[in-house]
Amino acid sequence: MTAPDEWRAAADVEEANARFYRAFETLDIEEMDRVWVHGEHACCVHPGWPLLRGWDAVRTSWQRIFANTGEMRFTLADVNVTVGGDLAWVTCTENILSEVNGRVAVTAILATNLFERGADGWRIVHHHASG
């Protein structure tokens, strides 16, 4: 890849990452459907949860989170995008303001988001968040 192609790919991955967090903030399962790969290789680790494998398990986790969350706002820090062919990863700190079951909390979480480039562009294939 030439430098301009790498920059364009990195910008596209950064936008895909932003779409993921917008889906999360809006608690919108249909938007979350659009940003994820739908396959058995999709994986997710939420803080305190076991590893979830396969899109069905990952989607169910988002439904549970969204059903129990009144509001969630992210401010991302230390965002780093790396592209390697058709895979890319983003590391960042999620500074989260949330309301869950009537309780407001402020939390900083370390996250790694792995993206896969397909015919529909960059989609998240793995999200790992830990405190």
ChimeraX commands (.cxc) that place a marker at each C-alpha (Angstrom):
marker #1 position 0.00,0.00,0.00 radius 0.5
marker #1 position 1.19,3.49,-0.72 radius 0.5
marker #1 position 1.21,6.07,2.06 radius 0.5
marker #1 position -2.00,7.81,0.81 radius 0.5
marker #1 position -3.76,4.41,0.62 radius 0.5
marker #1 position -2.64,3.60,4.18 radius 0.5
marker #1 position -3.89,6.97,5.43 radius 0.5
marker #1 position -7.23,6.48,3.67 radius 0.5
marker #1 position -7.58,2.96,5.13 radius 0.5
marker #1 position -6.72,4.24,8.61 radius 0.5
marker #1 position -9.30,7.05,8.25 radius 0.5
marker #1 position -11.92,4.51,7.12 radius 0.5
marker #1 position -11.16,2.29,10.13 radius 0.5
marker #1 position -11.36,5.28,12.47 radius 0.5
marker #1 position -14.80,6.10,11.00 radius 0.5
marker #1 position -15.92,2.45,11.40 radius 0.5
marker #1 position -14.79,2.63,15.04 radius 0.5
marker #1 position -16.78,5.85,15.51 radius 0.5
marker #1 position -19.89,4.14,14.01 radius 0.5
marker #1 position -19.49,1.33,16.55 radius 0.5
marker #1 position -19.44,3.79,19.45 radius 0.5
marker #1 position -22.40,5.75,18.00 radius 0.5
marker #1 position -24.40,2.50,17.87 radius 0.5
marker #1 position -23.37,1.84,21.46 radius 0.5
marker #1 position -24.30,5.36,22.64 radius 0.5
marker #1 position -27.68,5.35,20.91 radius 0.5
marker #1 position -28.46,1.85,22.26 radius 0.5
marker #1 position -29.52,0.95,18.71 radius 0.5
marker #1 position -29.41,-2.78,17.99 radius 0.5
marker #1 position -30.14,-2.29,14.28 radius 0.5
marker #1 position -27.15,0.04,13.97 radius 0.5
marker #1 position -25.03,-2.44,15.94 radius 0.5
marker #1 position -26.13,-5.07,13.38 radius 0.5
marker #1 position -24.72,-2.86,10.61 radius 0.5
marker #1 position -21.28,-2.34,12.17 radius 0.5
marker #1 position -20.49,-5.97,13.09 radius 0.5
marker #1 position -19.40,-8.96,11.02 radius 0.5
marker #1 position -22.14,-11.60,11.19 radius 0.5
marker #1 position -20.21,-14.83,11.48 radius 0.5
marker #1 position -19.08,-17.49,13.88 radius 0.5
marker #1 position -15.69,-15.75,14.10 radius 0.5
marker #1 position -17.21,-12.62,15.72 radius 0.5
marker #1 position -16.09,-12.34,19.36 radius 0.5
marker #1 position -16.70,-9.95,22.21 radius 0.5
marker #1 position -15.47,-9.50,25.78 radius 0.5
marker #1 position -17.39,-7.04,27.93 radius 0.5
marker #1 position -15.83,-6.11,31.31 radius 0.5
marker #1 position -16.55,-8.93,33.73 radius 0.5
marker #1 position -18.13,-11.18,31.09 radius 0.5
marker #1 position -16.76,-14.39,29.57 radius 0.5
marker #1 position -15.62,-14.50,25.95 radius 0.5
marker #1 position -18.64,-14.52,23.62 radius 0.5
marker #1 position -18.18,-16.36,20.31 radius 0.5
marker #1 position -20.34,-16.09,17.22 radius 0.5
marker #1 position -22.58,-13.27,16.08 radius 0.5
marker #1 position -25.72,-14.69,17.76 radius 0.5
marker #1 position -24.07,-14.64,21.22 radius 0.5
marker #1 position -22.51,-11.22,20.60 radius 0.5
marker #1 position -25.82,-9.73,19.40 radius 0.5
marker #1 position -27.67,-11.17,22.41 radius 0.5
marker #1 position -25.15,-9.47,24.71 radius 0.5
marker #1 position -25.82,-6.09,23.09 radius 0.5
marker #1 position -29.56,-6.63,23.44 radius 0.5
marker #1 position -29.11,-7.34,27.19 radius 0.5
marker #1 position -26.89,-4.30,27.67 radius 0.5
marker #1 position -29.23,-2.00,25.76 radius 0.5
marker #1 position -32.31,-3.28,27.63 radius 0.5
marker #1 position -30.72,-2.41,30.99 radius 0.5
marker #1 position -29.07,0.90,30.08 radius 0.5
marker #1 position -30.76,4.29,30.24 radius 0.5
marker #1 position -27.89,6.29,28.79 radius 0.5
marker #1 position -24.27,5.83,27.79 radius 0.5
marker #1 position -21.80,8.46,26.56 radius 0.5
marker #1 position -18.24,7.83,25.41 radius 0.5
marker #1 position -15.24,10.12,25.24 radius 0.5
marker #1 position -12.40,8.21,23.58 radius 0.5
marker #1 position -8.78,8.91,24.43 radius 0.5
marker #1 position -5.43,7.54,23.27 radius 0.5
marker #1 position -6.97,6.27,20.01 radius 0.5
marker #1 position -4.44,4.35,17.92 radius 0.5
marker #1 position -5.33,2.82,14.53 radius 0.5
marker #1 position -3.20,0.16,12.84 radius 0.5
marker #1 position -4.01,-1.33,9.42 radius 0.5
marker #1 position -2.52,-4.54,8.07 radius 0.5
marker #1 position -4.10,-5.59,4.79 radius 0.5
marker #1 position -7.76,-6.51,5.35 radius 0.5
marker #1 position -7.45,-6.46,9.14 radius 0.5
marker #1 position -7.13,-3.42,11.37 radius 0.5
marker #1 position -7.20,-2.76,15.07 radius 0.5
marker #1 position -7.97,0.21,17.23 radius 0.5
marker #1 position -6.78,0.57,20.80 radius 0.5
marker #1 position -8.27,3.27,22.98 radius 0.5
marker #1 position -9.45,4.29,26.40 radius 0.5
marker #1 position -13.23,4.49,26.70 radius 0.5
marker #1 position -14.19,7.18,29.20 radius 0.5
marker #1 position -17.82,6.26,29.86 radius 0.5
marker #1 position -20.66,8.10,31.54 radius 0.5
marker #1 position -23.53,5.64,31.96 radius 0.5
marker #1 position -26.85,5.13,33.65 radius 0.5
marker #1 position -27.63,1.49,34.33 radius 0.5
marker #1 position -30.65,0.46,36.39 radius 0.5
marker #1 position -31.02,4.05,37.65 radius 0.5
marker #1 position -27.39,4.39,38.80 radius 0.5
marker #1 position -24.99,6.86,37.17 radius 0.5
marker #1 position -21.35,5.80,36.85 radius 0.5
marker #1 position -18.15,7.18,35.33 radius 0.5
marker #1 position -15.65,4.55,34.21 radius 0.5
marker #1 position -12.43,4.32,32.20 radius 0.5
marker #1 position -12.10,1.10,30.19 radius 0.5
marker #1 position -9.25,-0.07,27.95 radius 0.5
marker #1 position -10.52,-1.41,24.63 radius 0.5
marker #1 position -9.23,-3.14,21.54 radius 0.5
marker #1 position -11.47,-3.31,18.49 radius 0.5
marker #1 position -10.51,-5.57,15.60 radius 0.5
marker #1 position -11.94,-4.81,12.15 radius 0.5
marker #1 position -12.17,-6.89,8.99 radius 0.5
marker #1 position -12.46,-5.35,5.52 radius 0.5
marker #1 position -15.06,-6.97,3.31 radius 0.5
marker #1 position -17.29,-6.05,0.38 radius 0.5
marker #1 position -19.28,-3.73,2.69 radius 0.5
marker #1 position -16.20,-1.98,4.05 radius 0.5
marker #1 position -14.74,-2.23,7.54 radius 0.5
marker #1 position -16.79,-4.11,10.13 radius 0.5
marker #1 position -15.92,-4.94,13.71 radius 0.5
marker #1 position -15.13,-8.60,14.27 radius 0.5
marker #1 position -13.84,-8.46,17.85 radius 0.5
marker #1 position -14.38,-6.04,20.74 radius 0.5
marker #1 position -12.42,-6.54,23.97 radius 0.5
marker #1 position -12.99,-4.13,26.83 radius 0.5
marker #1 position -11.47,-4.44,30.29 radius 0.5
marker #1 position -11.05,-2.20,33.31 radius 0.5
marker link #1:1,2 radius 0.2
marker link #1:2,3 radius 0.2
marker link #1:3,4 radius 0.2
marker link #1:4,5 radius 0.2
marker link #1:5,6 radius 0.2
marker link #1:6,7 radius 0.2
marker link #1:7,8 radius 0.2
marker link #1:8,9 radius 0.2
marker link #1:9,10 radius 0.2
marker link #1:10,11 radius 0.2
marker link #1:11,12 radius 0.2
marker link #1:12,13 radius 0.2
marker link #1:13,14 radius 0.2
marker link #1:14,15 radius 0.2
marker link #1:15,16 radius 0.2
marker link #1:16,17 radius 0.2
marker link #1:17,18 radius 0.2
marker link #1:18,19 radius 0.2
marker link #1:19,20 radius 0.2
marker link #1:20,21 radius 0.2
marker link #1:21,22 radius 0.2
marker link #1:22,23 radius 0.2
marker link #1:23,24 radius 0.2
marker link #1:24,25 radius 0.2
marker link #1:25,26 radius 0.2
marker link #1:26,27 radius 0.2
marker link #1:27,28 radius 0.2
marker link #1:28,29 radius 0.2
marker link #1:29,30 radius 0.2
marker link #1:30,31 radius 0.2
marker link #1:31,32 radius 0.2
marker link #1:32,33 radius 0.2
marker link #1:33,34 radius 0.2
marker link #1:34,35 radius 0.2
marker link #1:35,36 radius 0.2
marker link #1:36,37 radius 0.2
marker link #1:37,38 radius 0.2
marker link #1:38,39 radius 0.2
marker link #1:39,40 radius 0.2
marker link #1:40,41 radius 0.2
marker link #1:41,42 radius 0.2
marker link #1:42,43 radius 0.2
marker link #1:43,44 radius 0.2
marker link #1:44,45 radius 0.2
marker link #1:45,46 radius 0.2
marker link #1:46,47 radius 0.2
marker link #1:47,48 radius 0.2
marker link #1:48,49 radius 0.2
marker link #1:49,50 radius 0.2
marker link #1:50,51 radius 0.2
marker link #1:51,52 radius 0.2
marker link #1:52,53 radius 0.2
marker link #1:53,54 radius 0.2
marker link #1:54,55 radius 0.2
marker link #1:55,56 radius 0.2
marker link #1:56,57 radius 0.2
marker link #1:57,58 radius 0.2
marker link #1:58,59 radius 0.2
marker link #1:59,60 radius 0.2
marker link #1:60,61 radius 0.2
marker link #1:61,62 radius 0.2
marker link #1:62,63 radius 0.2
marker link #1:63,64 radius 0.2
marker link #1:64,65 radius 0.2
marker link #1:65,66 radius 0.2
marker link #1:66,67 radius 0.2
marker link #1:67,68 radius 0.2
marker link #1:68,69 radius 0.2
marker link #1:69,70 radius 0.2
marker link #1:70,71 radius 0.2
marker link #1:71,72 radius 0.2
marker link #1:72,73 radius 0.2
marker link #1:73,74 radius 0.2
marker link #1:74,75 radius 0.2
marker link #1:75,76 radius 0.2
marker link #1:76,77 radius 0.2
marker link #1:77,78 radius 0.2
marker link #1:78,79 radius 0.2
marker link #1:79,80 radius 0.2
marker link #1:80,81 radius 0.2
marker link #1:81,82 radius 0.2
marker link #1:82,83 radius 0.2
marker link #1:83,84 radius 0.2
marker link #1:84,85 radius 0.2
marker link #1:85,86 radius 0.2
marker link #1:86,87 radius 0.2
marker link #1:87,88 radius 0.2
marker link #1:88,89 radius 0.2
marker link #1:89,90 radius 0.2
marker link #1:90,91 radius 0.2
marker link #1:91,92 radius 0.2
marker link #1:92,93 radius 0.2
marker link #1:93,94 radius 0.2
marker link #1:94,95 radius 0.2
marker link #1:95,96 radius 0.2
marker link #1:96,97 radius 0.2
marker link #1:97,98 radius 0.2
marker link #1:98,99 radius 0.2
marker link #1:99,100 radius 0.2
marker link #1:100,101 radius 0.2
marker link #1:101,102 radius 0.2
marker link #1:102,103 radius 0.2
marker link #1:103,104 radius 0.2
marker link #1:104,105 radius 0.2
marker link #1:105,106 radius 0.2
marker link #1:106,107 radius 0.2
marker link #1:107,108 radius 0.2
marker link #1:108,109 radius 0.2
marker link #1:109,110 radius 0.2
marker link #1:110,111 radius 0.2
marker link #1:111,112 radius 0.2
marker link #1:112,113 radius 0.2
marker link #1:113,114 radius 0.2
marker link #1:114,115 radius 0.2
marker link #1:115,116 radius 0.2
marker link #1:116,117 radius 0.2
marker link #1:117,118 radius 0.2
marker link #1:118,119 radius 0.2
marker link #1:119,120 radius 0.2
marker link #1:120,121 radius 0.2
marker link #1:121,122 radius 0.2
marker link #1:122,123 radius 0.2
marker link #1:123,124 radius 0.2
marker link #1:124,125 radius 0.2
marker link #1:125,126 radius 0.2
marker link #1:126,127 radius 0.2
marker link #1:127,128 radius 0.2
marker link #1:128,129 radius 0.2
marker link #1:129,130 radius 0.2
marker link #1:130,131 radius 0.2
view
